[in-house]
Amino acid sequence: MGRLSIESNKKGGVRSYRFVSVLDKMIVKDLMKTVTAVLLVLVVIIVSRKFIKVLAQAIEGQISHEIVLSLLGLKIITAISIFLPVSVFMAILMVIGRMYRDQEMAAVASAGGGAYVIYRAIFILILPLSFVAAGSSMLATPWAEAKMNQLIHEDKKHADIKGIAAGRFSEYSQGELVLYTENITKDKQMQNVFVQNRKGKLLGIVNAKYGRIKSLPGGLYLVLKQGERVQGIPGEKNFIIEKFDEYAVRIEKKESNVLQNREGIPTAKLWTSDKLKDVAEIQSRLSVPLSVIFLSLLAVPLAKISPRGGVYGSLVVAFAIYFIFGNLKHVSQSWVVNQVIPASFGYYAIYLLLLLLAGVLLLRLYGTKWIMMKILAREAV
């Protein structure tokens, strides 16, 4: 970031105001690198675990292998929104904690810098990040959730043709349909197809020269051409034998509507709703940018450690605070949905608690006399 200076003559002198100092640049640079590294590690760990589950579903034939990478990319988008607040919280603790350990904070204090100087440097980065977090939680994440639901829904339309391979018998529609084909061309046309179709006691055997899976208005069909069909009840003499030019077997009737979960509903639609579940979902999305801001306020006084304590001296306490904070968010949203507390109280209370805790830690760190002195000095100016 560059430096912006404004000069003005006052009683023959020149005053220079630096909006971005060297210290600001140093803290922003270190903080940006640490946030990126922590976020990358968390996203890789969590998404890798989810990706293993997706691969297992693809191996078992529950989803198509063609949508695996798309699901992975969409899960990364949702993971970034979830883990951005905790990444910022941990990054501030690590950067400011290192500055305390290396006596850099002592040098800043000896030059007259206090909490205001550190907060100013941090919020040069945190304010833009909070807007990014808001866009991610309010726009990108709902879009990604809706896209995942749509991909899975479209994939399930063709769930019954997964696993079709030349030279292998495959069962579909809960065993009512058995399919075999000698060869599958590049354009997905099957050659020399055998089909056993059962409806109750009625059994049908079809041999066809060609076959192709088609999605028709009535559902998903196996369309066969140039073949012969035998139909009847095993053990009885009454059988139907017929030849055909084209014959279609419905594999399964499919739902046409995508069942959208609440996380995939657009924010604009939720905003106009007065349902408590929708209100709780809006609060959940707004908590991402608000968590970035209020956890940053808390992290600065929490990062003060003993010079012998190491860089990670406060991380255990920070993890405990974040764990409690995350659980309180879920509890408050549950209380809002169940009408235990008013929606407005559930929205503000947890952040007021974080602000109060940050104020207590600042008082403990600097003391009331030092804070009053700074306030009086500013009023005197």
PLY file of the C-alpha trace (Angstrom):
ply
format ascii 1.0
element vertex 381
property float x
property float y
property float z
element edge 380
property int vertex1
property int vertex2
end_header
0.00 0.00 0.00
1.24 3.47 -0.74
1.59 6.42 1.60
-0.76 9.35 1.37
0.44 12.66 2.86
-1.47 15.88 3.30
0.48 19.04 4.02
-0.93 22.28 5.36
0.64 25.53 6.56
-0.15 26.44 10.12
1.73 29.32 11.80
4.52 29.10 9.22
5.09 25.36 9.79
4.34 22.28 7.80
2.38 19.33 9.21
2.38 15.94 7.51
-0.30 13.31 8.13
0.59 9.77 7.21
-2.50 7.62 6.75
-0.43 4.45 6.27
2.78 4.19 8.27
5.71 1.79 7.98
4.37 -0.12 11.01
0.95 -0.41 9.32
2.55 -1.87 6.20
4.57 -4.36 8.22
1.61 -5.60 10.25
-0.71 -5.77 7.22
1.86 -7.71 5.22
2.52 -10.23 8.01
-1.17 -10.54 8.78
-2.14 -11.11 5.16
0.43 -13.87 4.73
-0.61 -15.55 7.99
-4.36 -15.35 7.24
-3.76 -16.89 3.81
-1.61 -19.68 5.23
-4.00 -20.54 8.10
-7.06 -20.42 5.83
-5.35 -22.60 3.24
-4.40 -25.22 5.84
-7.90 -25.33 7.37
-9.64 -25.50 4.00
-7.31 -28.24 2.73
-7.82 -30.35 5.88
-11.61 -30.04 5.98
-12.22 -30.24 2.23
-9.89 -33.25 1.96
-12.01 -35.13 4.50
-15.19 -34.25 2.62
-13.55 -35.11 -0.69
-12.75 -38.60 0.57
-16.47 -39.10 1.30
-17.37 -37.83 -2.18
-14.84 -40.21 -3.76
-16.30 -43.08 -1.73
-19.78 -42.23 -3.05
-18.42 -42.12 -6.61
-16.70 -45.50 -6.19
-19.89 -47.04 -4.82
-21.82 -45.64 -7.77
-23.99 -43.26 -5.73
-22.80 -40.26 -7.74
-21.16 -39.89 -11.13
-17.40 -39.39 -11.36
-18.01 -36.48 -13.77
-19.31 -34.20 -11.01
-16.66 -35.05 -8.38
-14.32 -32.16 -9.25
-17.25 -29.73 -9.52
-18.44 -30.72 -6.05
-14.89 -30.28 -4.74
-14.67 -26.72 -6.11
-18.07 -25.79 -4.66
-17.15 -27.24 -1.27
-14.00 -25.08 -1.26
-16.18 -21.97 -1.71
-18.37 -22.91 1.26
-15.34 -23.84 3.39
-13.69 -20.45 2.81
-16.77 -18.69 4.15
-16.91 -20.94 7.23
-13.24 -20.76 8.18
-12.39 -17.14 7.32
-13.33 -15.76 10.80
-11.28 -18.32 12.72
-8.37 -17.85 10.28
-8.36 -14.11 10.94
-8.61 -14.70 14.70
-5.68 -17.12 14.74
-3.58 -14.97 12.39
-3.88 -11.88 14.61
-2.96 -13.93 17.67
0.10 -15.32 15.92
1.32 -12.02 14.43
0.78 -9.86 17.51
2.02 -12.69 19.77
5.25 -12.84 17.76
5.65 -9.08 18.08
5.36 -9.37 21.86
7.89 -12.21 21.94
10.40 -10.35 19.77
10.01 -7.17 21.88
8.62 -5.28 18.86
5.58 -4.25 20.90
7.90 -2.78 23.52
9.52 -0.67 20.80
6.08 0.45 19.58
5.06 1.40 23.14
8.31 3.33 23.72
7.53 5.37 20.60
4.12 6.30 22.03
2.07 3.68 20.21
-0.68 1.77 21.99
-3.81 -0.18 21.22
-5.04 2.46 18.76
-1.92 2.09 16.58
-2.23 -1.71 16.50
-6.00 -1.66 15.83
-5.51 0.88 13.04
-2.96 -1.32 11.31
-5.06 -4.45 11.72
-8.30 -2.91 10.50
-6.62 -1.63 7.32
-6.83 -5.30 6.32
-9.77 -6.48 8.41
-12.33 -4.00 7.03
-11.83 -5.12 3.39
-11.79 -8.74 4.58
-15.12 -8.23 6.35
-16.67 -7.09 3.04
-15.18 -10.14 1.32
-16.63 -12.32 4.11
-20.04 -10.67 3.68
-20.03 -11.32 -0.06
-18.91 -14.90 0.50
-21.54 -15.74 3.12
-24.44 -13.78 1.59
-23.88 -14.49 -2.11
-21.17 -17.03 -2.95
-22.01 -19.71 -0.37
-25.79 -19.85 -1.13
-24.97 -20.03 -4.84
-22.49 -22.87 -4.22
-24.98 -24.78 -2.05
-27.73 -24.38 -4.67
-25.34 -25.46 -7.43
-24.32 -28.58 -5.47
-27.97 -29.52 -4.95
-28.67 -29.01 -8.64
-25.66 -31.11 -9.73
-26.62 -33.95 -7.39
-30.27 -33.76 -8.54
-29.29 -33.86 -12.21
-26.90 -36.70 -11.46
-29.62 -38.71 -9.71
-31.75 -38.42 -12.85
-29.27 -40.75 -14.44
-28.53 -42.77 -11.32
-29.79 -45.97 -12.92
-27.23 -45.96 -15.75
-24.18 -45.65 -13.47
-21.90 -48.65 -13.66
-23.00 -49.79 -17.14
-20.00 -51.50 -18.70
-19.58 -53.78 -21.66
-19.51 -57.47 -20.80
-21.02 -57.10 -17.33
-24.51 -57.71 -15.90
-25.92 -54.70 -14.02
-29.00 -54.44 -11.82
-31.21 -51.33 -11.65
-34.55 -50.25 -10.23
-34.03 -52.35 -7.10
-33.35 -55.53 -9.06
-36.40 -55.32 -11.32
-34.20 -54.58 -14.32
-31.10 -56.57 -15.34
-29.06 -55.22 -18.23
-26.21 -56.67 -20.27
-24.48 -55.29 -23.35
-21.57 -56.63 -25.36
-20.21 -53.24 -26.41
-20.70 -49.49 -25.86
-19.65 -47.06 -28.60
-18.13 -43.62 -28.05
-21.53 -41.97 -28.57
-22.91 -44.17 -25.70
-24.90 -46.51 -27.94
-25.11 -50.08 -26.66
-24.75 -53.03 -29.02
-26.21 -56.55 -28.62
-28.29 -55.77 -25.56
-29.97 -58.26 -23.22
-32.65 -57.01 -20.78
-34.61 -58.87 -18.11
-37.53 -56.83 -16.85
-39.71 -58.05 -13.95
-43.07 -56.63 -12.85
-44.43 -58.74 -10.03
-44.79 -62.29 -11.37
-44.61 -61.11 -14.98
-41.16 -61.56 -16.52
-39.96 -60.04 -19.77
-36.82 -61.00 -21.71
-35.64 -58.66 -24.46
-32.79 -59.10 -26.94
-31.98 -56.13 -29.15
-29.29 -55.18 -31.59
-28.99 -51.59 -30.31
-29.94 -49.68 -27.17
-29.60 -46.21 -25.73
-30.56 -44.48 -22.47
-32.88 -41.50 -23.01
-34.56 -39.05 -20.66
-38.17 -38.73 -21.87
-41.14 -36.82 -20.35
-42.31 -39.91 -18.45
-38.91 -40.58 -16.88
-35.67 -42.33 -17.76
-36.02 -44.98 -20.51
-33.90 -47.65 -22.14
-34.81 -47.41 -25.85
-34.07 -50.64 -27.76
-34.03 -51.17 -31.51
-34.27 -54.20 -33.82
-35.00 -56.89 -31.28
-37.30 -59.57 -29.90
-39.35 -59.64 -26.70
-40.63 -62.62 -24.72
-43.06 -61.97 -21.88
-44.94 -64.23 -19.50
-45.14 -65.85 -16.07
-42.48 -68.50 -15.43
-44.03 -72.00 -15.10
-47.04 -71.18 -17.30
-47.50 -71.83 -21.02
-49.04 -68.49 -21.92
-46.14 -66.41 -23.34
-46.04 -63.44 -25.71
-43.30 -63.52 -28.33
-42.93 -60.53 -30.62
-40.36 -58.73 -32.73
-39.99 -54.96 -32.78
-38.18 -52.15 -34.53
-38.20 -49.97 -31.41
-39.16 -50.74 -27.83
-38.72 -48.62 -24.66
-38.38 -49.83 -21.07
-38.86 -47.25 -18.34
-36.07 -47.54 -15.81
-37.49 -45.22 -13.18
-39.77 -42.23 -12.85
-37.88 -39.19 -11.58
-38.77 -36.08 -9.66
-38.46 -32.91 -11.74
-38.06 -30.37 -8.94
-34.80 -29.72 -7.13
-35.26 -30.05 -3.36
-33.35 -27.01 -2.13
-32.03 -26.87 1.42
-32.17 -23.64 3.40
-28.46 -22.96 2.96
-28.97 -22.79 -0.81
-31.85 -20.28 -0.78
-30.78 -16.83 -2.10
-30.26 -14.20 0.60
-32.64 -11.75 -1.08
-35.46 -14.29 -0.78
-34.70 -15.01 2.89
-34.50 -11.30 3.71
-38.16 -10.75 2.83
-39.32 -13.77 4.84
-40.70 -13.50 8.37
-40.30 -17.20 9.19
-38.10 -17.76 12.21
-36.02 -20.41 10.43
-35.30 -17.94 7.64
-34.45 -15.23 10.18
-32.03 -17.63 11.90
-30.42 -18.45 8.54
-29.94 -14.74 7.78
-28.32 -14.31 11.20
-26.04 -17.25 10.46
-24.89 -15.63 7.21
-24.40 -12.21 8.80
-22.35 -13.81 11.57
-19.45 -14.42 9.17
-18.46 -10.74 8.55
-19.44 -9.76 12.10
-17.29 -12.54 13.51
-14.32 -11.28 11.48
-14.68 -7.80 13.04
-15.48 -8.70 16.64
-12.98 -11.55 16.89
-10.33 -9.13 15.61
-11.21 -6.71 18.41
-10.81 -9.52 20.92
-7.61 -10.96 19.46
-5.41 -7.89 20.06
-5.50 -7.86 23.90
-5.68 -11.67 23.95
-2.39 -11.90 22.04
-0.31 -10.41 24.89
1.94 -13.14 26.22
4.95 -13.49 28.45
8.28 -12.93 26.61
9.14 -16.54 27.50
5.75 -17.91 26.54
6.39 -18.47 22.82
4.38 -17.38 19.81
1.50 -19.76 20.54
1.11 -18.99 24.24
-2.44 -17.63 23.89
-3.75 -20.06 21.27
-5.13 -22.55 23.80
-7.20 -19.84 25.49
-8.20 -18.51 22.07
-9.40 -21.94 20.93
-11.48 -22.28 24.10
-13.04 -18.83 23.54
-13.76 -19.58 19.88
-15.27 -22.98 20.78
-17.60 -21.33 23.31
-18.41 -18.56 20.82
-19.30 -21.07 18.08
-21.52 -23.07 20.40
-23.27 -19.93 21.64
-24.04 -19.00 18.04
-25.72 -22.34 17.39
-27.58 -22.22 20.70
-28.84 -18.68 20.11
-30.06 -19.59 16.61
-31.86 -22.61 18.03
-33.46 -20.42 20.70
-34.58 -17.93 18.05
-36.22 -20.71 16.01
-37.92 -22.14 19.11
-39.02 -18.64 20.25
-37.10 -18.93 23.52
-35.54 -15.49 22.97
-36.48 -12.62 20.62
-34.75 -12.68 17.24
-33.13 -9.26 17.78
-31.68 -10.30 21.14
-30.25 -13.51 19.73
-28.65 -11.49 16.95
-26.92 -8.83 19.09
-26.24 -10.51 22.44
-23.34 -12.71 21.43
-21.42 -9.85 19.78
-22.04 -7.57 22.75
-20.54 -10.33 24.88
-17.43 -10.42 22.65
-17.16 -6.62 22.84
-17.46 -6.70 26.63
-14.78 -9.39 26.87
-12.46 -7.37 24.62
-13.01 -4.29 26.82
-12.20 -6.25 29.99
-8.98 -7.60 28.43
-7.96 -4.10 27.28
-8.49 -2.77 30.80
-6.42 -5.62 32.17
-3.69 -5.00 29.60
-3.36 -1.20 29.82
-5.06 -0.32 33.09
-7.74 2.29 33.72
-5.28 5.10 34.50
-3.47 4.75 31.18
-6.73 4.66 29.21
-8.12 7.73 31.03
-4.85 9.54 30.38
-5.09 8.81 26.68
-8.72 9.96 26.55
-7.93 13.20 28.38
-4.93 13.82 26.11
-7.12 13.51 23.03
-9.74 15.84 24.49
-7.03 18.39 25.26
-5.90 18.36 21.62
0 1
1 2
2 3
3 4
4 5
5 6
6 7
7 8
8 9
9 10
10 11
11 12
12 13
13 14
14 15
15 16
16 17
17 18
18 19
19 20
20 21
21 22
22 23
23 24
24 25
25 26
26 27
27 28
28 29
29 30
30 31
31 32
32 33
33 34
34 35
35 36
36 37
37 38
38 39
39 40
40 41
41 42
42 43
43 44
44 45
45 46
46 47
47 48
48 49
49 50
50 51
51 52
52 53
53 54
54 55
55 56
56 57
57 58
58 59
59 60
60 61
61 62
62 63
63 64
64 65
65 66
66 67
67 68
68 69
69 70
70 71
71 72
72 73
73 74
74 75
75 76
76 77
77 78
78 79
79 80
80 81
81 82
82 83
83 84
84 85
85 86
86 87
87 88
88 89
89 90
90 91
91 92
92 93
93 94
94 95
95 96
96 97
97 98
98 99
99 100
100 101
101 102
102 103
103 104
104 105
105 106
106 107
107 108
108 109
109 110
110 111
111 112
112 113
113 114
114 115
115 116
116 117
117 118
118 119
119 120
120 121
121 122
122 123
123 124
124 125
125 126
126 127
127 128
128 129
129 130
130 131
131 132
132 133
133 134
134 135
135 136
136 137
137 138
138 139
139 140
140 141
141 142
142 143
143 144
144 145
145 146
146 147
147 148
148 149
149 150
150 151
151 152
152 153
153 154
154 155
155 156
156 157
157 158
158 159
159 160
160 161
161 162
162 163
163 164
164 165
165 166
166 167
167 168
168 169
169 170
170 171
171 172
172 173
173 174
174 175
175 176
176 177
177 178
178 179
179 180
180 181
181 182
182 183
183 184
184 185
185 186
186 187
187 188
188 189
189 190
190 191
191 192
192 193
193 194
194 195
195 196
196 197
197 198
198 199
199 200
200 201
201 202
202 203
203 204
204 205
205 206
206 207
207 208
208 209
209 210
210 211
211 212
212 213
213 214
214 215
215 216
216 217
217 218
218 219
219 220
220 221
221 222
222 223
223 224
224 225
225 226
226 227
227 228
228 229
229 230
230 231
231 232
232 233
233 234
234 235
235 236
236 237
237 238
238 239
239 240
240 241
241 242
242 243
243 244
244 245
245 246
246 247
247 248
248 249
249 250
250 251
251 252
252 253
253 254
254 255
255 256
256 257
257 258
258 259
259 260
260 261
261 262
262 263
263 264
264 265
265 266
266 267
267 268
268 269
269 270
270 271
271 272
272 273
273 274
274 275
275 276
276 277
277 278
278 279
279 280
280 281
281 282
282 283
283 284
284 285
285 286
286 287
287 288
288 289
289 290
290 291
291 292
292 293
293 294
294 295
295 296
296 297
297 298
298 299
299 300
300 301
301 302
302 303
303 304
304 305
305 306
306 307
307 308
308 309
309 310
310 311
311 312
312 313
313 314
314 315
315 316
316 317
317 318
318 319
319 320
320 321
321 322
322 323
323 324
324 325
325 326
326 327
327 328
328 329
329 330
330 331
331 332
332 333
333 334
334 335
335 336
336 337
337 338
338 339
339 340
340 341
341 342
342 343
343 344
344 345
345 346
346 347
347 348
348 349
349 350
350 351
351 352
352 353
353 354
354 355
355 356
356 357
357 358
358 359
359 360
360 361
361 362
362 363
363 364
364 365
365 366
366 367
367 368
368 369
369 370
370 371
371 372
372 373
373 374
374 375
375 376
376 377
377 378
378 379
379 380
